[in-house]
Amino acid sequence: MAIFIGKGYNQKLLRINLTTNKVTSETIPDEVIRSYLGGDGFLAYYMFNEIPAKCNPLSENNKILIAVGPVTGTLWPSSGRFVMGAKSPLTGFWGESNCGGFFARELKSAGYDLVIIEGMSKKPVYITISDTEVKIIPAQHLWGKDAREVTLELYRQYPDSQVLCIGQAGENLVRYACVMSNLYRAFGRSGMGAVWGSKKLKAIVCKGNKKISVAQPDKFYELAKNAHRKVIEDPRAKQMFRYGTNLLVSAKQAIGELITRNHSDGIFEGADKLAAEYLAEHFQGRPRACFGCTNACKEVYTTSQNNPWMPNFTVEGPEYEGTAFFGSNIGVDDYDFILYVSDLCNRYGYDQISVGAVISFIIECVEKGVVKKSQVDNLDLRWGNKEPVIELMHKIAFRKGIGNLLAEGVKIASEKLGKDTEPFALHVKGQEISGQDGRTHRSVGLTHAVGARGADHLRSLVTVDQLGYKEAARKRYWKLFEGKTKKQQEEILNRLCNPYSEDYKAYAVKVTEDIFCIRDSLIVCWYTCGWPPIFWIEDFAEVLPLVTGEDKFGSVDELMLIGERIQNLKRLFNLREGLKPSDDTLPKRFTDEPMPSGPGKGQTANLKRMIKEYYELRDWNLNSGWPSKKKLAELNLLDLSARINS
């Protein structure tokens, strides 16, 4: 008998086949819940078991998975997130993204913990999901429209529902297209929108009416109330509430890590005009929250009346990554322009990191003379020149001219343009490097290199070392200090919290990676446990038994084991797809080119040492990249791993 129903789970998997138009519901086995928890863990288990090895990511054999977790939709802080997975068309490896907003609660209220969309429709369709029925509906009238138009039209047709959809970038199979939610939220990375486009899936509409219950409501309520109080009272969370994630612009500038001109520098001369305080004053910034969030890190801005592209337009503005990638990354300090281009990203359905990186890549190629002007449709591509960037945004979405090549991502574009462009194609496993730099923050260099989905800043990003939060570091990485004298502990802390040192970074990344697998299985937001460093694994172990009624989830050691199991299953997925240890690397810009200016001047990342230590901690073979049989047995993954070569 299923024991989890009504205790944090619906225990239901919704399967939708777009080839046959067949809709079925299945029970998620107890052992899957106990071993993989939810959210990200469900993705790992079902993607490995159901997506055929070596399949074309844009073929009918790939599958789209959407999952919530046991905490989704409850009173726990920032519990409005959910995850989406598929084999990535950008990398050919593990593809995964997560998103906030309000859709996740509706999906769980509709009675499902996991949706698997398989097959391929011949004509455009959208899906409606409720707790009483699921429909596949023709969407020819929506095809060709941007994500904003589609969302607003479906809002009118289905009041009080939540909408996921793709824009033209997804329709035209741009490899880094995203899936939009609530107009401004996005499943950004890994190209999920292209997988939707390949299946002719334009949108999903969801409305749920079922009550979300927990095992011990009174105790859970008190714990959740205290958790919200911790967020409200945290001084860093207060700053986040006031200014949003654009606070990071000034923080990155101060430590010399603000991405500038395709990561050629970490200091930008126009950073003051991109700073959160400046934006709040000049663009009327005000907070907006996702479901269940007291952090409210989203910022709504109004463009100036002199904005030549969209004057006096109110828009939920970009996060730090969007501000940096369309600002300092291309040499621009005009936030009116950044707001416009960010809004284009939301309408077309782009990953802002990847499209910004692709544009800075081609600009640098032209600036350095390795790509001719005639090869880029005679666009005047140079740092700080805004109009050609806008033109590229249109071209990429519709795969016109040079946009057809850039829609492939920097890895493929560089391979086709020639070897001279390779130094400027900054990616890991095909996914473009995000807005951090391993030269001035060593642990992030390792994070980028070993990420299952390619260059990744959200699945194992260590922040306490960069920001010097020693007490947080002591609490988070406590095993480093066991049995050590006070003097030894202080020495470890000094080395761990030195962003320019490789010491202890492999340990911090490995532990963080495993714990963030749990975070993304619950699923809760990075901005309560990544930064600010408020919640950690002990908090997850305290809340989970109250939600699920499962005492096993109250053990920190058990949760760490589940997190490690999830991470290793992602590894097996990638090994099955042909991953080699040489793919766990960084572009030479970060390992061979010293930072030219700022506090990190002269710094490079010694990746080889960190990779070796990381593999040893993971018990992965340095030559093959495979987990040892001992590790696989410990994680109950031997049977799954045996399928790869069978």
N, C-alpha and C positions, 0 to 999 in steps of 0.2 A: 504494500500500500504506500502511496506517495505521502510523505510526512510534511512536506513544506508548504502545501496549499494553505493560503491565508496567513502565512508567516514570512512575509518579505518576498514571496514568489507567487506567480500564477502557475508556474511549472508548465507553461504552454509555449510550444513552438508553432508559429504560423508559417506554412510553406505555400508559396505562390509560384506557379509555373507559368511563365509568359508564353511558352510555346503551345501548351495544351489548354491554357486558361483554367487550369484546375487549381482549386484552393483546398488545402487540408490543414488539420490541426493535429499536433502530436504532443505527447507528454515528454518533457525533458526528464531523463532518468535521475533518480536520487543520487546515484554514484557520480554523475556528471556535475551535479550541484555541489556535492561534497568535495569533489576534486578540483573544480574550476570556479566555483563561487558565483559567477554571473558576468555580465558585461564583457570585458576584455577576455576573461577566461573562457566564456562561451564561444567567442570568436576563435580563439586558439584551437579549441577542441573540434568545432564543427568545420572550420576552414581546412584544417589538416585532413579531416576524415572525408570531406565532401568535395573539395575542389580538386579536380584531377591533376596529377603531376604534369608539369611542362605544358599545361594548356595555354593557349593564346588568351591573354587577359581580356581581349576585346571580342572573344568568341562566345557562343552560347554555353560553353562548358564552364566559364567562370560564374561565380555566384556572388550575390550581394547579401551580406548579413548585417542586420541591425539589432542591437541588443541593449537592454537596460540591466540594472542590477538590483540587489535586495534593498538597497537604501533609496533607490530612485523614487521620487515623488513623495517622500516622507518629510517630516519636519527637520531632518538633519540639515545643517548648513550646506548650501550649494549642491543640492541633490537633484538638480534638474538636467543633468548631463546624460548622454548616451553615446554608444560607439557604433561605428560602421566599419565593415571590413570586406575586402575582396583581394584577389591577386592584383597587384598594382600594375597598371599599364605604363607607368613612368619608369619603374625599376625592374619589373619582372619578378619581384620578390614579395615579401609580406606587405600587404597594403592595409592601412588602418588609419582612422581619424576619429576624433570625438567632437561633440558639439553641445552647446548649452541652449538656452531658450526655454520653451515650454512644451515642445513636442514629446519629450521623453515621458513626462507624467501622463499625457493623453494615451500613449501607447501602452503603458502599464495599466492604466485605468480601463483600457479596452480589453485587457485580459491576457496580454502576451509579454513574455520575457525576451523572446527572440523571434525575428522574422528572417526567413531565408527566401530570397527571390532568385529563381533559376530559369533557365531557358532563354528565349529571345523572341520578342514580338516582331511580326513583319511590319506592323504599322504602329505609330505612336499611341501610347496608352498612359493612363494614370490609374492609381489604385486608391480606393477609399477603404478605411479600416474603422470599424466600431465594435462595440461589445456584442452587437447583434448580427452583423454581416460584414463580409468583405467582397468588394466588387472590383473588377478590371474593366475600365471604361475607355472608349476611344478618345484620343487626345489630339487628333489632327488640327483642331482649332487652336490648340495651345502651342503646337510645334512651330518653332521660328520666333516665338516671343521670348523676351528676356525674363529673368527670374522675378523681377519686381512686378511686371505685368501679370505673370502667371499667378503669383502669390495673391495679389489683390483681387484678381478675377475669381480665384477659388475661395478666398475669404468671403466674397459676396455670395457665392453659390452655396457655401457651407459655413454659415455663421457659427462662431464659437469653436471652430475646428482649428487644428494646427496643420501647417503645410510644409512639406519638403519638396524642392524642385531643382531642376537644372536650367541654366541659361543656354545661350548659343554655343558657348565654349564646350559644354558637355555634348550637345547635339553633334558638333563637328569633331568630336573625339580628340580635343586638345588633351594631351596626356597628363596635364596637371589641373584639369577642370575639377571644380568642387561641387558639392551639393549644398544648396542654401536652405536655411530655416528662418522663419520669422523675419524675412527681408534682409537681416544683417548678420545672423549667425551662420556659421559655415562648417561643414566637414571639409576642412581646407586641404590637407596634404594627402599625397599618394594617388590622386587622380580618380577618386570615387565617381566624380561627375562623368568622366569618359566611359566608365563601365555602365552607368545608367544610360548614357547616350547610345552605346553599342546595343543595348537591349531595347531601345526605343521607349524607355521609361522616362516620362517627363516629370511626374509628380506623384507624391503620396499625401493623401488627406486623412487625418486621424481625429477621432473624437471618442473619448471613453467616459463611461459613467459608473464604473465599478469602484467601490471603496478600496483604498489601499490600506491594508491592516498590518499590524506588527504583533509579535508574540507577547510582549509585556508592555502595553501602552503607557501605563502610569510611570514606570521606571524610565522608559524610553523618552517620554515627554520631559521629564526632569533633566535627563542627560542632554537632550537636544536643546532645551532652554539654556542650560549652562554653556553649551557649545556656542550658541549664538552670542551669548554674552562675551565669551572669549574673543570672538571676531569683532564685535562692536567696540570692545575696550582696547584692542590691540592698536598701538599708535601707527604701525605700518599699514594696517587695514584701513584706518581712518584716512590716511593719505591716499590710499587706493580709491576709497569712496569719493574723495574730493576731486581727484585728478585722473583716475583711471590708469591703465598700464603705460600711458605715455610718460609717466614718471620716470620710466626707465631711460628715456632719452638723455636726461641730464646725468643720471647715474652712470650710464655707459660712457658718456663724454668724459666724465670725471676720472674714470679709470682707464680711458684710452681704448674702449671697445665698441664705440659707435660705428657700425658698418659704414664705410665711406668709399664711394667709387669702386664698387665691386670688391670690397674687402682689401683694397690696396692701402688703406690707412684705418686708424681707429679714432681719429680726431676730425671733426667737421667744423669748418669756420662759420657755418650758419646755424649751428646747433641751438643758439638762444631763441631763434624763431620757431623752433620745433619743440621747445621745452613745454611741459605740461602747464606750468603757470602762465606762460605767454598765451597758449591756446585757450585756456579757460577765460582769460581776460578779453582776448580779441575775437573769439569765436563762440562765446557764451556757453562754454562747456558745462554740462550738468549730467549727473549720474543716471544710469538705467541698469536694472538688475535682471538676471535670469530667475527662473522659478526657485523659490526657497532660499534666496541669497540675501544676506545683509551686507555683503561686501560691495555689491553694485559697481563693478569695475568698468562697465561699459560707459562711454561718454557720448552724449548727443551734442552736436555742434551745428551752428548756423553759419553758412558761408556769408562772406561780405557782400554788400550791395554792388561792389565793383568787380565781383567775380565774373570773368568773361565767359565762363562755361555754364554756370548755374547760380546766378545771384540770389541771395536771400533764401537759400534752400536749406531746410533742416534735415540733417542726416545723422544716423549713428556712425560716428567716425571710426577710423581704423584703430586697431590696437597698436602697440609699440612696433610690431613687425611691419605693419603696413606703413606707418609713419616713416620708419627708417628706410624701408625698401623703395619708397617713392620720394623720399627726401634725400638724406645724406648719401644713400646708395647710388643715386644718379646725379648728385651735386645740386640739389634743389632745396631752397628754404622757404618756398611759397606754399603755405598751408591751404590756401584756396585751391591751388592745383592738386595738392595731395588729396583733399576731400573729394574733388571731382573724379580723379583717377580711381580712388578707393571705391567710389560709388559705381564706376564702370565695372570694376572687379565684381561687385555684388550683383550687378545686373547681368553681366555676361557669364558669371559663375567661374571665377578664376581663384586658384590659390594665390594669394597676394605675395607670398614669399617667392614661389617659383616664377611667377610672371615678372616680378620685379628683378629677380636674379637673371632671368633670361635676357631682359632688356639691358641690364648693366653689362652682361657678358658681351652682347653684340656691340654696345657702345665702346667698350674697351678694345674689342677686336678692331673696330674702325679707327679708334684713336691711335692704336699701336701699329696700324698699317698692315695688319695681316688679313683684313677683309676690305675689299674695295667698295667705294660708294655705290658703284653700279650693281654690286651684289645685294644691296639692301634697298632696292627700288629708288636709288638716288636720294634717300632721306638724309637730312643733315644731322647725323647722329654725333653728338658730342655732349660732354658733361654739362648739365644745367640747361640744355635746350629742351623745352617742354613740349612744344607742338609735335615733333616727331615721335615722342613717347606716346602721345594720345593716338597718333596714326598707327603706331605699332599695336596698341591695344585693340583697335578695330580689326587690323589685318590678321592678328593671331586668332581672334575669336572665330573668324570666318575662313581661316586658312588661305588668305589671299597673299600672293607675292611672297616676300620674305617671311610673312607670318606663317606660311605653311610649314617652313622649316623650323621656326622658333616654337611652334606648337608642339614639337617633339621633345622639348626640354634641352638643357645645355649639353648633356652627354651626347645624344644623337646628333644634335646640330653641329657640335664641334667635330664629331667623327666625319660628318659629311662636308664640312667647310675645310678641313685639313688639319694636319698635326700642329701647325703654327698657332692654332687657336686653343689648343689644349690647356696651356697654362692659365687661361682665363675662364675655363669651364669649371666652376667650383661646385662640386657635387660629391656625394658618397653613394655608391650603388645606383647612381642615376638620379637621386633626389638632391635638389639644390640646397646648398648650405644656408641655414637660417641666420638670424641676426645676432650671432655671438662669434667669438674668435678664440681659438685654442691657444693663440700666442699669449694673450693676456689673461686667460682663464683656462688653465691646463685641463681641469676635469671636463670642461665642455668640449675640448678637442677629442678626448676619449669618448665622450657621449656621442658626438657626431659620428665618429668612426665605427662604433660597434652597434649603432641603432639597427634594429631589425628591419625598419622601413626605410633605411638610408639615413642621410643626415637628419638628425632628430634633436629637438631642443626641449621636448616635453616628457619623454619617457624615462630619462635618468639624469636630468639636469640638477647638478648640485649647486646650491646657491650660498650655503653658509661659508664656503671657502672664499668665494669672491667678495662677500660682504663683510667677512671677518666676524661672523657671529659665533664666537667660541662656545658659549653656553649651549646654543642650539646644536652645534657640532658635537659637543660632549654627550648630549642626550640622544642624538640620532645615531651616532656611530659608537655606542657604548662599549662594544666588545673590544675596540682598540685599546681601551683603558683598563680592562680587567687585569688585576694582579700587578698593576704598575704603581710605582711611587708617585707622589705628587709632582716631583720634579720631572719624572719621565712623562707623566700625563701632560704637563705643560709643554714639554718639548714636542710631543706628538701633536698637540693642538696648534702650536706655532707652525709646524710644517704642514699639517693638514689645511690650515686656514691661510696659507701663503698661496695666492692664485698663480704665482710663477713657478711653483715647485710641483714636481711630479709625485712627491711623497704622499702615500696613502690615497691617491686619487682613484686607483683601480678599485680599492676596497669601497670607497664612498660611492662610486658609480655603480658597482655591482649591487650593493645593498639598496641604494635608491631605486635602481631598476626593478628589483624584486618587489619592493614596497609599492612602487607606483603601478605595478601590475595589479596589486590589491586595490589601490585607489581607483583604478580604471575598471575594476570589476564590481565595485560597490554600487554605482560609480559616482564620484564626487569631484569637485573642481580642483585644479592645480593651484589656484590662487587662495587656498586655505591651508595647503600642506607643502607645496613647493616654495612659494613665497607669497605672503608672509609665512614663516615656519611655525604655524599654529598647531596643526594636528599631525600625528604620526601613527605608526603601526599600533602603539598601545591604545590609542583612541579608537582605532578600527576594531581592535579586539574587545574593547569595552562595549561598543554600540552593536556589533553584529549579533551576539546572543540575544539581546533585547529585541532585535528586529526579527530574527529567524527562529528563535527558540532552540538553536543548535549550539550546545555548549562547546563543541569542538572548535567553533569559530572564535571562541574566547581565548584561545591559546595563541600567543605571539609566535611561538615556534611553529605551530601548525599553519598559521597564515603566511609566515615566511616560506615555508615549504610549498604552499600553494602558489605563491608568487614566483618562486624559482621554477616550479613545474610549468607555469604558463610561459615564462621567458624561454625555457629550454624547448618547449613545443614550437614556439615561433622560430627558434633556431633550426629545429628539424624541418619545418616547412621550407625555410630558405635553403638548407642543405639539399633537400629534395629537388629544389629548382635550380641547383647548380652553383650555389654560393661557395666561394673559396676563402681561405683566410686572407688572401691578398685583397679581397673586397672590403675588409675591415681596415680602412685606411683614410687618409686625409689628402686633399690636394697639396701640392708642393708649396703653394703660397703660404700655408700655415706651418709647414715643417722645415722649409728651406729658405724662405724669405723673411728676414727679421722685420718686426714691426718698425716702420720708419720714423714714427714720432710719438709724442705723448708719454705718459707714465710707463708704458710697456715698451718703449723704444729699445730695439735690439733683441727682443724676445722671440723665440721660436718654440714650437712644441716638440718635445722628445717623445713622439708617439710610440716608438718601438718598445721602450721600457714599459710604458703603461699598458700596452697591448699584451705583452708577455705576462705581466702581473695579473691582468684581468683574466686571461685564459687560464692561468694557474688557479685562481680563485674559483672560476667556473668549473674547473676540472674538464676543460676542453683541450683536445690535442692541438699542439702548436702547428703541426704540419697539415693535418686534415681539417681542423676546425670542428671536429665532432666531439660531442660529450662522451666521456668514458662510459663503459658498460656499468661500472660501479655507480656513477652518477645517474644514469638512466634507470637503473634498478631502484635506486633510492627514491626517485621521483615517479616510479611506476610508469615509465615511458618505454620500457624495453620492447613491449609488444608493438607499440606504434612505430618505433624506430625500425623494427624488423621489416615493416612493410615497404620501406623505401627502396631496398635493393631486391625485394622478392619478386 
